[in-house]
Amino acid sequence: MKVLYTGSFDPITLGHLDIINRISSKFDEVVVTVFNNKEKKYWFDIQERCNMVKGATTHLHNVTVDYTEGLVVEYCEKNNINLIVRGLRAVSDYEYELAISSINKHLNHKLETIFLVASSEYSFLSSSMIKDVAEHGGVFEDLVPINVGQEIHKKLGRI
């Protein structure tokens, strides 16, 4: 079965990678789709984010990386995907994700969403937090894949 795991991944964290690792062991094919919202300001452009996700998932042979700017439902329809996996860190994530999964189900009754609870060591972790720590000179390298840490340092002019 093919599943979709989507996010902005600005940047991808070890929490994201943990979810990808876990679902890649449960499903035949995992499509990680980098989402681009034109109203949101990103540190990294869509190609940079795709490259970071690709670099972080090279060890997973059933994972492919793609991107989209439209509705996730449309992407799923075009790519014959009927299952979305979303990670949850806290109750507030559940409320947001439940609303999104409900509208997706309304738009395409064949589309299902399953939620995977974040591993406890990553339950506090977000891309925004990584960027904030990095901008202020804090230690973040143990919270992102190695290739991503290098890209953050480049972005901040530290390499």
N, C-alpha and C positions, 0 to 999 in steps of 0.2 A: 504494500500500500504506500502511496505517495502522500506526504504531508507537507504543510507549509508552516514555516516559522518566520515571522516577519517583525521588523523593528527598524528604527532609524539607525541604530548602531553607531552613534556619534560620540565616542567610539564604542566598539565591541568590548565588553568586559569579561572577566572570568565567570561571572554569573551567567551571561549570555552563553558563553562557551560550555558551561556545565549543562545547561538545558539542551544545547545542540548535541553534546556528547551522549546525553541520556536518551534523547529521542532517536538518535541515529542507531542505537542498539536495539530499538523496539520496532522500527519501521524500515521498509525496504529502501525507500528513497526520501530524503529530506531536502526540500528546496528552501534555502534561507534567502529571503527576499529583503533587500535593503529598501526601505520606504523613504520616499522623498516628498515632503510636504512643502510646497512653494511658499507657504506663509511662515515657515519656521526658519530661523537662522541657524546654520550648522557651522561647526568648526571645520569639518572636512567635507569636501564635495562628494557627490554620489560615487564617483569612480574611486576616490581614495577610500571611502568606507567599504565599497565592494572589495577592493584589494586587501584591506585589513582583514575582512571576514574570510576571504579566500586564504590568506596567509595563515590565519588562526585555525583553519579547518582542513589543512592539507593532509592530515593523518586520517581523515574520515572519507573513505572511498565512496560512500553512498550519499554524500552531501554535495549539492551544487549551489552556487550563489548567483543571484539575479537581482534586478532592481525594478521598481515600479513607482509611478507617480499618481496613478489613478486609484480607484476603489479596489480594495483587496478582493472583493467579490468578483469584480471583472477579471482580475489577474487569475483567480482560481478557475473561473469559467474557461478562460482562454487556454489554461494549462492543465485542464482536466484534474483538478484537485478538489476534493470534497471534505478535507479535514485540515483544520488549522490548530496548531498547538501554541498556547500562550503561557508564559511564565508568570507566576504570582509571587510577590514578595510580602505583601501585607493585605489587610482587609480593604484598604483604599484601592489597591490594584484590582481586587475582585469586583468592586462596585463599578469601576470604569470598564473593565474587560467584559463584565456581564452585559452592560449596555451595548458595547460594540458587537459582541457575539449575537445579541438579540436583533440588532438592525441587520447584521449580515444574514442571519437566518430568515428575516423578513424579506430581504432582497433575493435570496436563493435558498429555498427550503431544503435543498440537498446538502447544503454546507453545514458542517458541524464544527464546533470548537471544543477542544478539551484543554483543561488547565493543569499545569504541572507546577507544583509548589517548589519554590527555590530551595536549594540546599541551605542549611542553616548558616554555613560560613559565608554565604553570599546574599543573605536576605536583606542586608542593609545597602547593597551596592547598586549604584546607578551611574549612567554615563555622565549625567550632570555633576554628580559628586566627584567623579574622576577629574573632570575638567576644572572644577573649583579647586581641588587639592593641587593639581598640577600648576595652575596659574599662580598659586600662592607659595610655590616651592616645596610643597609637602611630598612625602614619599607615596607614590601611587603604583610603582612598577610591579608590586606583588599582587595587584588587583586586575591587571590586564595581561593579555598574551604578550610575549616578548616583542613580536613585530609591532604591536600597537604602542607599546612603551617607546620604542624607537621613533615611531611616527609622531607621537606627542612631543617628544623632545625636539624633533625637527620643526614642528609647527611653532613651537615656542622659541626657536632659534638657539637651542642649547646644544646642538650638534653641528 
